Amino acid sequence: MSGERRRRHLWIAGAATLGLAGAGAGAWAAFGGDDAPRTGPLSAAEVRSAAHGFLDAWADGDTAAAADRTDDARAAGAALRDYRKGAHLVARDLRPGAAAGARVPFSVKAEFAYEGARAPLAYRTALTVVRRAGDGKAVVRWEPRVLHPGLGQGERLVARQAGDAPVRALDRDGHTLDTRALSSLGPLVDGLRRTYGKTAGGTPGVELRLAAAGAAGAHARPPGGTPVLSVPEGAPGRLRTTLDARVQKAAEREVARRADASIVVLKPSTGEILAVADSGEGAGNRALEGRLAPGSTMKMITGSLLLEKKIADPDKPHPCPKTASYGGWQFHNVDDSDISGGTFRDCFAASCNTAFVSQAGRLADDDLSRQARDVFGIGTGWSVGVDAFDGAVPVEHAASKAASLIGQARVRMNPLTMASVVSTARTGRFRQPYLVAPSVDHRRLASARRALSPRAHEQLRDLLHTTATSGSAAGAMAGLRGDVGAKTGSAEVTGQEKPNGWFAAWRGDLAAAAVMVRGGRGGETSGPLVAAVLRSAGADMSSGGR
């Protein structure tokens, strides 16, 4: 016995001697020199000796010896080995307490060491001494709770990673983004952690759990099991994003002034996401993951379709009656307005619903869906870097087809997809939005099948410029000069008193789209939000040299 073991159990040995001295004939019967199986009640000395031998062997890391001092060496050996290898625990100090009959309580001080993390673990449990079948030797009755009081039959201790490693998000210039000051980035950084936690170089937290014996250990992270010990995560990994801190700050400031508002700002020439912001109770990440009808902002896609098919021409006459019927439904314009003798430019700038619905009969059921996918990249499986919804324009027929043309029915978008649509309208070619450069993880960005035809692109861009300067978006875009374009939208929602207000616009190489849930008309609600961000962001980026 080592000096440490001798010191640790000196009192036990003395007590055992005293127990033998007072045992008399009963003790001699139990410890007789013949080979007969030992029988009779356990003496205090036997209890202490059995407990002493088991705890000593366990503390010294002698799994085989400790297991041999139980009534099920095979099960005990497997469990003791798993304690070290599966739970990554080493028992450093085992101290028995006063026995109560055959039951001996003891304290455990162990060290948990897993994937570079270390932590002490202390707890109390107990063992029971019994006579082993066959030779009658006093041994520890094996049961899982000898190792830990929380263990039941069929359970084990398992070490595993506690989620993904933390990520420190950096802006496009390599500066840390302060999620405390920029509150909308909280869900975004959580998403980055889920996607890049394993590759960004951070250290995840680890934990020890009680789990079913068949539960996977190591890197597996099943949700079940009772936590025993958690070690906080280590240093976060650093991940550069495309976000621009100044544009993000402007977006955060503007949505904070409004209820239930969401906005995304893109760089049309590249698809880089410069800002994402949400406000409102339970908004989550509506800017990227929302699924809302886009209302008349959808007319950018529908308009491009009519232009490419030469069903409409900007400066040729185009109908805009107060109402139009299709598929058994009657559609109307805002305030039941009409444009008598107007052109398609007039209709588009005024966001006339009937100008589009009236053309439904000239389109195939899948024309709009194909245009959205093949030209604008909607629903092509975007890989943004975090969870994002890339829009849906299902094939419709009859009345629902007509409703889809003006962004109703089952058409679903969010500020990200509509910022992309207005960006494609500006440049003529879809560039998938992304938050983390594809070079970081070598992923492939989605692409559209083709570009918008040059003539239709020129016409659509001109129509959106007209809308921004003298149409339904002119009020919001007032003061923004030069290369600008915009589209308003209001999406009716069943059971909702006010429509969701939409607005999408560009100014130079900045594009943005926003929605205000239950806000009302887009030109009066989301319009000022988008314009304010474009104005502020454009000034900041100009002064900042980008």
C-alpha positions as CSV (number, residue, x, y, z in Angstrom):
1,M,0.0,0.0,0.0
2,S,1.3,3.5,-0.9
3,G,2.0,6.0,1.8
4,E,-0.9,8.1,0.6
5,R,-3.3,5.1,0.7
6,R,-1.9,4.1,4.1
7,R,-2.6,7.6,5.5
8,R,-6.1,7.8,3.8
9,H,-7.3,4.5,5.4
10,L,-5.3,4.3,8.6
11,W,-8.4,4.8,10.7
12,I,-10.2,2.0,8.8
13,A,-7.4,-0.5,9.5
14,G,-7.4,0.4,13.2
15,A,-11.2,0.0,13.3
16,A,-10.9,-3.3,11.6
17,T,-8.5,-4.6,14.2
18,L,-10.8,-3.5,17.0
19,G,-13.7,-5.2,15.3
20,L,-11.8,-8.5,15.0
21,A,-10.7,-8.3,18.6
22,G,-14.3,-8.1,19.8
23,A,-15.8,-10.6,17.3
24,G,-14.9,-13.7,19.3
25,A,-16.1,-17.0,18.0
26,G,-18.4,-15.4,15.4
27,A,-15.5,-13.7,13.8
28,W,-13.5,-16.9,13.7
29,A,-16.3,-18.6,11.9
30,A,-16.4,-16.0,9.3
31,F,-12.6,-15.9,8.8
32,G,-11.9,-19.6,9.4
33,G,-8.9,-21.1,7.8
34,D,-10.8,-23.8,5.9
35,D,-12.0,-23.5,2.3
36,A,-15.7,-23.6,3.2
37,P,-17.8,-20.7,1.8
38,R,-18.2,-17.9,4.3
39,T,-21.6,-17.6,5.8
40,G,-23.4,-15.7,8.4
41,P,-24.0,-12.0,9.0
42,L,-21.3,-9.6,7.8
43,S,-19.2,-8.2,10.5
44,A,-18.2,-4.5,10.7
45,A,-14.7,-5.5,9.9
46,E,-15.8,-7.3,6.7
47,V,-17.8,-4.3,5.6
48,R,-15.0,-1.9,6.2
49,S,-12.4,-4.2,4.6
50,A,-14.5,-4.7,1.5
51,A,-15.3,-1.0,1.1
52,H,-11.6,-0.1,1.8
53,G,-10.3,-2.5,-0.9
54,F,-12.8,-1.4,-3.5
55,L,-12.3,2.4,-3.0
56,D,-8.5,2.0,-2.7
57,A,-8.3,0.1,-6.1
58,W,-10.7,2.6,-7.7
59,A,-8.7,5.6,-6.5
60,D,-5.5,4.1,-7.7
61,G,-6.9,3.5,-11.2
62,D,-6.7,-0.3,-10.9
63,T,-10.0,-1.1,-12.6
64,A,-9.5,-4.8,-12.6
65,A,-8.7,-5.0,-8.9
66,A,-11.7,-2.7,-8.1
67,A,-14.0,-4.8,-10.2
68,D,-12.8,-8.1,-8.6
69,R,-14.0,-6.6,-5.3
70,T,-17.6,-6.6,-6.5
71,D,-20.2,-9.3,-7.0
72,D,-20.3,-8.6,-10.8
73,A,-16.7,-8.1,-12.0
74,R,-17.7,-7.9,-15.6
75,A,-20.3,-5.2,-15.3
76,A,-18.2,-3.3,-12.7
77,G,-15.1,-3.4,-14.9
78,A,-17.0,-2.1,-17.9
79,A,-18.6,0.7,-15.9
80,L,-15.3,1.7,-14.3
81,R,-13.6,1.8,-17.6
82,D,-16.4,3.9,-19.1
83,Y,-16.1,6.3,-16.2
84,R,-12.6,7.1,-17.3
85,K,-13.0,6.8,-21.1
86,G,-16.7,7.7,-21.7
87,A,-17.2,10.2,-19.0
88,H,-13.6,11.4,-19.0
89,L,-13.5,11.4,-15.2
90,V,-10.6,10.4,-12.9
91,A,-11.5,9.8,-9.2
92,R,-8.8,11.7,-7.2
93,D,-10.1,11.3,-3.7
94,L,-12.6,8.8,-2.3
95,R,-13.4,9.1,1.4
96,P,-15.7,6.6,3.2
97,G,-18.0,7.8,5.9
98,A,-19.5,5.9,8.9
99,A,-21.1,2.6,7.9
100,A,-24.7,1.9,8.6
101,G,-24.8,-1.8,8.7
102,A,-23.7,-3.0,5.3
103,R,-24.1,0.4,3.7
104,V,-21.1,2.7,3.4
105,P,-21.5,6.3,2.2
106,F,-18.5,7.9,0.7
107,S,-17.6,11.2,-1.0
108,V,-16.0,11.5,-4.4
109,K,-13.7,14.2,-5.7
110,A,-13.1,13.7,-9.4
111,E,-11.6,15.6,-12.2
112,F,-13.4,16.0,-15.5
113,A,-11.0,16.6,-18.5
114,Y,-12.4,16.6,-22.0
115,E,-11.3,18.3,-25.2
116,G,-9.0,20.7,-23.4
117,A,-11.6,21.6,-20.8
118,R,-11.1,20.8,-17.1
119,A,-13.3,21.0,-14.1
120,P,-13.6,19.5,-10.6
121,L,-16.7,17.3,-9.8
122,A,-17.6,16.5,-6.2
123,Y,-20.5,14.4,-5.0
124,R,-21.6,11.9,-2.4
125,T,-22.9,8.3,-3.0
126,A,-22.8,5.0,-1.3
127,L,-22.1,1.3,-1.7
128,T,-23.4,-1.8,-0.1
129,V,-21.4,-4.8,1.0
130,V,-22.8,-8.3,0.4
131,R,-21.5,-11.9,0.5
132,R,-20.6,-13.1,-3.0
133,A,-22.3,-16.2,-4.2
134,G,-20.0,-19.1,-4.2
135,D,-17.2,-18.2,-1.8
136,G,-19.2,-16.0,0.6
137,K,-16.5,-13.3,0.4
138,A,-17.5,-9.8,1.5
139,V,-17.6,-7.7,-1.7
140,V,-19.4,-4.6,-3.0
141,R,-22.7,-5.2,-4.5
142,W,-22.4,-3.8,-8.0
143,E,-25.0,-1.2,-9.1
144,P,-24.5,1.9,-11.3
145,R,-25.2,4.3,-8.5
146,V,-22.0,3.3,-6.9
147,L,-20.2,5.4,-9.5
148,H,-22.7,8.3,-9.3
149,P,-25.9,8.6,-7.3
150,G,-27.9,9.7,-10.3
151,L,-27.2,6.6,-12.3
152,G,-29.9,4.0,-12.7
153,Q,-29.9,0.7,-14.4
154,G,-29.1,1.0,-18.1
155,E,-27.5,4.5,-17.7
156,R,-24.1,5.9,-18.0
157,L,-22.2,9.2,-17.7
158,V,-21.3,10.7,-21.1
159,A,-19.1,13.6,-22.0
160,R,-20.0,15.6,-25.1
161,Q,-19.8,19.0,-26.6
162,A,-22.5,21.4,-25.4
163,G,-23.5,23.0,-28.6
164,D,-21.4,24.7,-31.2
165,A,-18.3,26.8,-30.5
166,P,-19.0,30.5,-30.1
167,V,-18.4,32.8,-33.1
168,R,-17.3,36.4,-33.0
169,A,-18.8,38.0,-36.0
170,L,-16.7,40.6,-37.8
171,D,-17.8,43.2,-40.2
172,R,-16.5,43.5,-43.8
173,D,-13.5,45.5,-42.5
174,G,-12.6,42.9,-39.9
175,H,-13.9,44.8,-36.9
176,T,-16.0,43.0,-34.2
177,L,-19.7,43.6,-34.4
178,D,-21.1,44.5,-31.1
179,T,-24.3,42.5,-30.6
180,R,-25.2,44.5,-27.5
181,A,-25.4,47.8,-29.5
182,L,-26.7,46.1,-32.6
183,S,-29.5,44.0,-31.1
184,S,-30.8,42.6,-34.4
185,L,-27.6,40.7,-34.9
186,G,-28.3,38.4,-32.0
187,P,-30.3,35.8,-34.0
188,L,-27.9,36.3,-36.9
189,V,-24.8,35.5,-34.8
190,D,-26.7,32.5,-33.4
191,G,-27.2,31.3,-37.0
192,L,-23.5,31.9,-37.8
193,R,-22.6,29.8,-34.8
194,R,-24.7,26.9,-36.0
195,T,-23.2,27.1,-39.4
196,Y,-19.6,27.9,-38.7
197,G,-19.1,27.0,-35.1
198,K,-17.1,23.9,-36.0
199,T,-14.9,25.6,-38.6
200,A,-14.3,29.1,-37.3
201,G,-11.7,28.1,-34.7
202,G,-13.6,28.6,-31.5
203,T,-13.7,26.2,-28.5
204,P,-17.2,24.8,-27.7
205,G,-18.4,24.3,-24.2
206,V,-18.5,20.7,-22.9
207,E,-20.7,18.9,-20.5
208,L,-21.2,15.7,-18.6
209,R,-24.6,14.1,-18.7
210,L,-26.5,11.1,-17.4
211,A,-27.7,9.2,-20.5
212,A,-29.1,5.9,-21.6
213,A,-26.4,3.3,-21.9
214,G,-26.8,3.2,-25.7
215,A,-26.4,7.0,-26.1
216,A,-23.5,8.1,-28.2
217,G,-20.8,9.9,-26.5
218,A,-17.9,12.0,-27.7
219,H,-19.1,14.5,-30.4
220,A,-22.7,13.4,-30.4
221,R,-25.1,15.8,-28.9
222,P,-28.5,14.2,-28.5
223,P,-31.0,16.4,-26.6
224,G,-31.8,13.9,-23.9
225,G,-30.0,13.2,-20.6
226,T,-29.7,15.0,-17.3
227,P,-26.8,17.4,-17.0
228,V,-24.3,16.7,-14.3
229,L,-21.5,19.2,-15.1
230,S,-21.0,22.0,-17.6
231,V,-17.8,23.7,-18.6
232,P,-18.4,27.1,-20.3
233,E,-17.3,27.6,-23.8
234,G,-13.8,28.8,-24.6
235,A,-12.5,31.5,-26.9
236,P,-14.8,32.3,-29.9
237,G,-13.8,31.7,-33.4
238,R,-13.5,34.8,-35.7
239,L,-15.7,35.0,-38.7
240,R,-15.7,37.8,-41.2
241,T,-19.1,38.7,-42.7
242,T,-20.2,41.0,-45.5
243,L,-22.0,43.3,-43.0
244,D,-21.1,47.0,-43.0
245,A,-21.2,48.3,-39.4
246,R,-22.2,51.8,-40.5
247,V,-25.1,50.6,-42.7
248,Q,-26.1,48.1,-40.0
249,K,-26.2,50.9,-37.4
250,A,-28.4,53.0,-39.7
251,A,-30.8,50.1,-40.3
252,E,-31.0,49.4,-36.5
253,R,-31.7,53.0,-35.7
254,E,-34.5,53.2,-38.3
255,V,-36.3,50.0,-37.4
256,A,-36.1,50.8,-33.7
257,R,-38.2,53.9,-34.4
258,R,-41.0,51.7,-36.0
259,A,-43.1,48.8,-34.8
260,D,-42.8,45.4,-36.5
261,A,-40.3,46.6,-39.1
262,S,-37.7,44.5,-41.0
263,I,-35.1,45.6,-43.5
264,V,-32.2,44.1,-45.6
265,V,-29.6,46.1,-47.4
266,L,-27.6,44.6,-50.3
267,K,-24.9,45.5,-52.7
268,P,-26.5,44.8,-56.1
269,S,-23.2,44.4,-57.9
270,T,-22.1,41.5,-55.7
271,G,-25.0,40.2,-53.7
272,E,-23.2,41.0,-50.4
273,I,-25.6,41.6,-47.5
274,L,-24.7,44.9,-45.8
275,A,-27.3,45.1,-43.1
276,V,-30.1,43.1,-41.5
277,A,-32.5,44.5,-38.9
278,D,-35.8,43.6,-37.3
279,S,-38.0,45.2,-34.6
280,G,-41.1,44.1,-32.9
281,E,-42.1,41.5,-30.3
282,G,-41.2,38.0,-31.4
283,A,-39.9,39.3,-34.8
284,G,-37.1,36.7,-34.7
285,N,-35.2,36.9,-38.0
286,R,-38.2,38.0,-40.1
287,A,-35.9,39.9,-42.5
288,L,-34.2,36.7,-43.7
289,E,-36.7,34.0,-42.8
290,G,-40.1,35.6,-43.0
291,R,-42.7,34.2,-45.3
292,L,-45.1,37.0,-46.2
293,A,-47.1,38.0,-49.3
294,P,-45.1,40.8,-51.0
295,G,-48.0,42.7,-52.5
296,S,-47.3,45.1,-55.3
297,T,-43.5,44.8,-55.0
298,M,-44.1,41.5,-56.9
299,K,-44.9,43.7,-59.9
300,M,-41.2,44.0,-60.5
301,I,-41.1,40.4,-61.5
302,T,-44.5,40.4,-63.2
303,G,-43.6,43.6,-65.0
304,S,-40.4,42.0,-66.4
305,L,-42.5,39.1,-67.6
306,L,-45.0,41.3,-69.5
307,L,-42.1,43.3,-70.9
308,E,-40.2,40.3,-72.1
309,K,-43.3,38.8,-73.7
310,K,-44.1,42.2,-75.3
311,I,-47.5,42.1,-73.7
312,A,-46.7,45.6,-72.3
313,D,-44.5,48.5,-73.4
314,P,-43.7,51.4,-71.1
315,D,-45.0,54.1,-73.4
316,K,-47.8,52.4,-75.1
317,P,-51.5,52.4,-74.0
318,H,-52.3,50.0,-71.2
319,P,-55.6,49.4,-69.4
320,C,-56.1,50.3,-65.8
321,P,-59.9,50.1,-65.0
322,K,-61.2,50.4,-61.5
323,T,-61.9,46.7,-61.3
324,A,-61.0,43.6,-63.3
325,S,-62.3,40.1,-63.0
326,Y,-60.6,36.8,-63.6
327,G,-61.3,33.3,-62.5
328,G,-64.5,34.3,-60.7
329,W,-62.8,36.9,-58.5
330,Q,-63.0,40.7,-58.8
331,F,-59.9,42.7,-58.2
332,H,-59.8,46.4,-57.6
333,N,-57.2,49.2,-57.2
334,V,-56.5,51.2,-54.1
335,D,-59.3,53.6,-53.5
336,D,-61.0,52.2,-56.6
337,S,-58.9,54.5,-58.8
338,D,-58.4,54.1,-62.5
339,I,-56.2,55.6,-65.2
340,S,-58.1,56.5,-68.4
341,G,-56.0,56.5,-71.5
342,G,-52.8,55.8,-69.7
343,T,-49.6,54.0,-70.6
344,F,-48.0,51.0,-69.0
345,R,-45.5,53.5,-67.4
346,D,-48.4,55.4,-65.8
347,C,-49.9,52.1,-64.6
348,F,-46.7,50.8,-63.2
349,A,-45.7,54.1,-61.5
350,A,-49.2,54.3,-59.9
351,S,-49.1,50.5,-58.9
352,C,-52.3,49.8,-60.7
353,N,-53.5,46.3,-59.8
354,T,-55.9,45.8,-62.7
355,A,-53.2,46.7,-65.2
356,F,-51.6,43.4,-64.3
357,V,-54.6,41.2,-63.4
358,S,-56.2,42.1,-66.8
359,Q,-53.3,40.3,-68.5
360,A,-53.6,37.0,-66.7
361,G,-55.4,35.4,-69.6
362,R,-52.4,36.0,-71.8
363,L,-50.1,34.1,-69.5
364,A,-49.6,30.4,-68.9
365,D,-50.1,29.1,-65.4
366,D,-46.4,28.6,-64.9
367,D,-45.1,31.7,-66.6
368,L,-44.7,33.8,-63.4
369,S,-43.2,30.9,-61.4
370,R,-40.6,30.3,-64.2
371,Q,-39.8,34.0,-64.5
372,A,-39.2,34.3,-60.7
373,R,-36.9,31.2,-60.7
374,D,-35.1,31.5,-64.0
375,V,-34.4,35.3,-64.0
376,F,-34.7,36.4,-60.3
377,G,-33.3,33.3,-58.7
378,I,-36.3,32.8,-56.4
379,G,-36.5,29.3,-54.8
380,T,-33.2,28.2,-56.3
381,G,-31.7,27.0,-53.0
382,W,-29.7,30.0,-51.7
383,S,-26.7,29.4,-49.4
384,V,-26.5,32.6,-47.5
385,G,-24.4,31.5,-44.6
386,V,-27.3,31.4,-42.1
387,D,-30.8,30.1,-42.3
388,A,-32.8,32.0,-44.9
389,F,-36.0,31.6,-46.9
390,D,-35.4,32.2,-50.6
391,G,-39.0,32.9,-51.6
392,A,-41.8,30.9,-53.2
393,V,-43.9,31.6,-56.3
394,P,-46.0,28.5,-56.8
395,V,-47.7,27.6,-60.1
396,E,-51.3,28.9,-59.9
397,H,-54.3,28.9,-62.1
398,A,-57.6,30.7,-62.4
399,A,-58.1,33.5,-59.9
400,S,-55.1,32.5,-57.8
401,K,-52.9,33.0,-60.9
402,A,-54.2,36.6,-61.2
403,A,-53.7,37.2,-57.5
404,S,-50.1,36.0,-57.8
405,L,-49.4,38.6,-60.4
406,I,-49.9,41.3,-57.7
407,G,-48.0,39.5,-54.9
408,Q,-51.0,37.8,-53.2
409,A,-52.3,34.2,-53.2
410,R,-49.5,31.8,-52.2
411,V,-46.5,34.0,-53.2
412,R,-44.2,34.4,-50.2
413,M,-41.2,36.7,-49.8
414,N,-39.2,38.6,-47.1
415,P,-37.0,41.7,-47.1
416,L,-34.0,39.6,-48.2
417,T,-35.7,38.2,-51.3
418,M,-37.3,41.5,-52.3
419,A,-33.9,43.3,-51.8
420,S,-32.5,40.7,-54.2
421,V,-35.4,41.3,-56.7
422,V,-34.8,45.0,-56.8
423,S,-31.1,44.4,-57.1
424,T,-31.7,42.2,-60.1
425,A,-34.0,44.8,-61.6
426,R,-31.1,47.3,-61.3
427,T,-28.3,45.1,-62.7
428,G,-30.3,42.8,-65.0
429,R,-28.7,39.7,-63.5
430,F,-29.4,37.7,-60.3
431,R,-26.5,37.5,-57.8
432,Q,-27.3,35.4,-54.8
433,P,-27.3,37.4,-51.6
434,Y,-24.8,36.1,-49.0
435,L,-23.7,37.0,-45.5
436,V,-20.4,35.0,-45.5
437,A,-18.2,34.8,-48.6
438,P,-18.3,31.4,-50.3
439,S,-14.6,31.3,-50.2
440,V,-14.8,30.8,-46.4
441,D,-16.3,27.3,-46.7
442,H,-16.0,26.7,-50.4
443,R,-19.8,26.5,-50.9
444,R,-21.4,27.2,-54.2
445,L,-23.9,30.0,-54.5
446,A,-27.2,29.6,-56.3
447,S,-27.5,31.0,-59.8
448,A,-30.4,31.9,-62.1
449,R,-30.8,30.2,-65.5
450,R,-30.5,33.4,-67.4
451,A,-30.3,37.2,-67.3
452,L,-33.1,39.5,-68.0
453,S,-33.2,40.4,-71.7
454,P,-31.3,43.6,-72.3
455,R,-34.4,45.4,-73.7
456,A,-36.7,44.3,-70.9
457,H,-34.0,45.2,-68.3
458,E,-33.6,48.7,-69.7
459,Q,-37.4,49.2,-69.7
460,L,-37.9,47.8,-66.1
461,R,-35.1,49.9,-64.7
462,D,-36.6,53.0,-66.4
463,L,-40.0,52.1,-65.0
464,L,-38.7,51.8,-61.5
465,H,-36.8,55.1,-61.8
466,T,-40.1,56.8,-62.9
467,T,-41.8,55.2,-59.9
468,A,-39.1,56.6,-57.6
469,T,-39.1,60.1,-59.0
470,S,-42.8,60.8,-60.0
471,G,-44.8,57.7,-59.0
472,S,-46.1,56.0,-55.8
473,A,-42.6,56.0,-54.3
474,A,-41.7,59.6,-55.0
475,G,-42.8,60.9,-51.6
476,A,-40.5,58.5,-49.7
477,M,-37.6,58.9,-52.2
478,A,-37.7,62.7,-52.2
479,G,-34.2,64.2,-52.0
480,L,-32.5,61.0,-53.3
481,R,-31.1,61.9,-56.7
482,G,-29.2,60.2,-59.5
483,D,-29.4,56.5,-60.0
484,V,-32.5,55.6,-58.1
485,G,-35.4,53.2,-58.5
486,A,-38.2,52.0,-56.2
487,K,-41.4,50.0,-55.9
488,T,-44.2,50.2,-53.3
489,G,-46.4,47.4,-52.1
490,S,-49.3,46.7,-49.7
491,A,-50.2,43.1,-49.0
492,E,-53.7,42.3,-47.8
493,V,-53.8,39.7,-45.0
494,T,-57.1,38.0,-44.0
495,G,-58.2,39.1,-40.6
496,Q,-55.8,42.0,-40.4
497,E,-57.2,45.5,-40.4
498,K,-54.2,47.1,-42.1
499,P,-52.1,45.6,-44.9
500,N,-48.4,44.8,-44.5
501,G,-46.5,47.7,-46.0
502,W,-43.6,46.9,-48.4
503,F,-41.0,49.0,-50.1
504,A,-38.0,48.1,-52.2
505,A,-35.5,50.6,-53.7
506,W,-31.9,51.2,-54.9
507,R,-29.6,54.2,-54.8
508,G,-26.4,53.6,-56.8
509,D,-24.9,50.3,-55.6
510,L,-27.1,50.1,-52.5
511,A,-30.4,48.3,-52.5
512,A,-32.9,47.7,-49.7
513,A,-36.3,46.2,-49.1
514,A,-38.4,46.5,-46.0
515,V,-41.8,45.4,-44.6
516,M,-43.8,46.8,-41.8
517,V,-46.3,44.2,-40.5
518,R,-49.8,45.8,-40.2
519,G,-48.2,49.1,-41.2
520,G,-50.5,50.2,-43.9
521,R,-49.5,51.4,-47.4
522,G,-45.9,50.7,-48.2
523,G,-45.1,54.1,-49.7
524,E,-46.1,55.8,-46.4
525,T,-44.6,53.3,-44.0
526,S,-41.7,51.1,-45.2
527,G,-40.9,53.8,-47.8
528,P,-39.5,56.3,-45.4
529,L,-37.6,53.5,-43.6
530,V,-35.9,52.4,-46.7
531,A,-35.2,55.9,-47.9
532,A,-33.7,56.9,-44.6
533,V,-31.3,53.9,-44.6
534,L,-30.3,54.5,-48.2
535,R,-29.7,58.2,-47.5
536,S,-27.7,57.6,-44.3
537,A,-25.8,54.6,-45.7
538,G,-25.0,56.3,-48.9
539,A,-23.6,59.3,-47.1
540,D,-21.6,57.1,-44.7
541,M,-20.1,54.9,-47.4
542,S,-19.2,58.0,-49.5
543,S,-17.4,59.6,-46.6
544,G,-15.9,56.3,-45.6
545,G,-14.3,55.7,-49.0
546,R,-16.2,52.6,-50.0
